[in-house]
């Protein structure tokens, strides 16, 4: 699949949250919650573990309460292998940052990876401040 840049150079916040790949995050979380798994790649998104890079991954490995909350996108960029990668935090559970990879061309995009990004041991306070600031400053919650 050819890698197209999805995120433009300087989108507004409104344009950004309206990208189909960003909206796909909520669609996939809802599909997971309702048991259909619509919008995600089950082989990767549900149980993938990636201990080699120090990340706990897979929707099945976290409390479903996270996914019931609205989330904000803390940062996002085009992924080198296609689609977009984003870091999100959940408004009602602002204790963690999650890495998501939405893969595929528009109209066929799927949530492929969902991992927890752990706080560096020496920067736990900075990590928490980053989450709080991102949630506080975001106008759009998905």
Helices and strands as residue ranges (DSSP letters): H 13-17, H 20-33, H 42-45, G 51-53, E 56-57, G 59-61, H 65-68, E 71-78, E 84-90, E 93-103, E 110-117, G 121-123, H 124-137
